[in-house]
């Protein structure tokens, strides 16, 4: 009788293990959404405060910020790709975020550098290191003039650059056009669903994250279902030097609520990122993809008009 009970228990354990390996239904929905190229993703701290968003439809892509206050929410577009042109916008939201970046301590990037140093024992990962530099408040529009809270831009203005000019060595370096694509990217933790998205950044030697198992995880004092993914990090010889681990946490309705990302190397877990998801949907909010009301000026490309600081108005979106 004891052997029969043991056999039943073992069978039940196998069944439970099989169930634990089932990826959450929403995962495939997210993959299809990103593959189709129509989506709205909002992320960042929930509640009042500044959050980020990325939106795409019909080849057009935008990113920006949403500031939620007690009496309403304001949307601030920051970057856009549309029909072969890249745009950068300047408004109260973008200036506020620039000041936040300039004043933060970059703790997450310290972790990032530490695991890169650990992985790159033979320096094979040095090409994948991301250099972090603070952007002065005001950016390419203000040159620091918007460094004070009482001197913020009243309206949204922007600059536009043709895609063919992205590698022009005469571009104004303070405009950081080389970073626009990364600003249009989905959060890196979402590569578990959007690995092939053309804007998604990849670490040197990184492989596509693969689903490992489902389970339970405690977060904010409550138990949630989660999916776990692993991405090996390989050196130039194809040897695995570390692993990136992702834990996708779902709420009671089956929607993604958070993704934690750690690097596991030499028996240590190094925290890399924690993405707090507000919403992922293919139903776009009203006017989310629209060109904002703004005056758009030509990018500085080292021409005579740039040298005399004369801006050329190329679009007036009313």
BELURDA-V750169 format. One record per residue. RES is the residue in three letters. D_CENTER is the distance of its C-alpha to the mean C-alpha in whole Angstrom. Layout:
res d_center
RES D_CENTER
RES D_CENTER
This chain:
res d_center
UNK 57
UNK 54
UNK 53
UNK 53
UNK 50
UNK 49
UNK 48
UNK 47
UNK 44
UNK 43
UNK 43
UNK 41
UNK 38
UNK 38
UNK 37
UNK 35
UNK 33
UNK 32
UNK 31
UNK 29
UNK 27
UNK 26
UNK 23
UNK 22
UNK 23
UNK 19
UNK 18
UNK 19
UNK 19
UNK 15
UNK 16
UNK 18
UNK 16
UNK 13
UNK 16
UNK 18
UNK 16
UNK 16
UNK 14
UNK 13
UNK 10
UNK 10
UNK 9
UNK 10
UNK 14
UNK 16
UNK 19
UNK 20
UNK 18
UNK 15
UNK 12
UNK 9
UNK 9
UNK 8
UNK 12
UNK 14
UNK 17
UNK 20
UNK 18
UNK 17
UNK 13
UNK 12
UNK 10
UNK 11
UNK 12
UNK 15
UNK 17
UNK 20
UNK 23
UNK 26
UNK 28
UNK 25
UNK 21
UNK 20
UNK 18
UNK 17
UNK 15
UNK 14
UNK 13
UNK 15
UNK 16
UNK 19
UNK 22
UNK 22
UNK 21
UNK 18
UNK 18
UNK 17
UNK 18
UNK 20
UNK 20
UNK 21
UNK 17
UNK 16
UNK 19
UNK 18
UNK 15
UNK 16
UNK 19
UNK 17
UNK 15
UNK 18
UNK 20
UNK 18
UNK 19
UNK 16
UNK 17
UNK 14
UNK 14
UNK 18
UNK 17
UNK 15
UNK 18
UNK 21
UNK 19
UNK 19
UNK 23
UNK 24
UNK 23
UNK 24
UNK 28
UNK 29
UNK 26
UNK 25
UNK 21
UNK 22
UNK 20
UNK 17
UNK 17
UNK 14
UNK 16
UNK 15
UNK 17
UNK 18
UNK 18
UNK 21
UNK 21
UNK 22
UNK 20
UNK 22
UNK 24
UNK 25
UNK 26
UNK 26
UNK 28
UNK 25
UNK 25
UNK 28
UNK 27
UNK 30
UNK 29
UNK 26
UNK 26
UNK 27
UNK 26
UNK 23
UNK 24
UNK 22
UNK 22
UNK 22
UNK 22
UNK 23
UNK 21
UNK 24
UNK 24
UNK 21
UNK 23
UNK 26
UNK 27
UNK 28
UNK 25
UNK 25
UNK 23
UNK 22
UNK 20
UNK 17
UNK 17
UNK 16
UNK 13
UNK 12
UNK 11
UNK 8
UNK 7
UNK 8
UNK 5
UNK 4
UNK 2
UNK 5
UNK 7
UNK 8
UNK 9
UNK 12
UNK 13
UNK 11
UNK 12
UNK 14
UNK 12
UNK 13
UNK 10
UNK 8
UNK 9
UNK 12
UNK 14
UNK 17
UNK 19
UNK 17
UNK 18
UNK 16
UNK 16
UNK 19
UNK 20
UNK 23
UNK 24
UNK 24
UNK 25
UNK 25
UNK 23
UNK 24
UNK 22
UNK 23
UNK 26
UNK 26
UNK 26
UNK 23
UNK 23
UNK 20
UNK 20
UNK 19
UNK 18
UNK 19
UNK 17
UNK 20
UNK 20
UNK 23
UNK 25
UNK 26
UNK 29
UNK 27
UNK 28
UNK 25
UNK 25
UNK 22
UNK 20
UNK 16
UNK 17
UNK 15
UNK 16
UNK 15
UNK 17
UNK 19
UNK 21
UNK 24
UNK 24
UNK 22
UNK 18
UNK 15
UNK 15
UNK 13
UNK 12
UNK 13
UNK 13
UNK 16
UNK 18
UNK 21
UNK 24
UNK 27
UNK 28
UNK 25
UNK 22
UNK 19
UNK 16
UNK 13
UNK 11
UNK 11
UNK 9
UNK 11
UNK 11
UNK 13
UNK 14
UNK 13
UNK 16
UNK 17
UNK 20
UNK 18
UNK 19
UNK 22
UNK 21
UNK 18
UNK 18
UNK 21
UNK 21
UNK 22
UNK 25
UNK 25
UNK 27
UNK 25
UNK 27
UNK 27
UNK 25
UNK 27
UNK 28
UNK 31
UNK 34
UNK 37
UNK 35
UNK 32
UNK 35
UNK 37
UNK 34
UNK 34
UNK 31
UNK 32
UNK 31
UNK 30
UNK 28
UNK 29
UNK 28
UNK 30
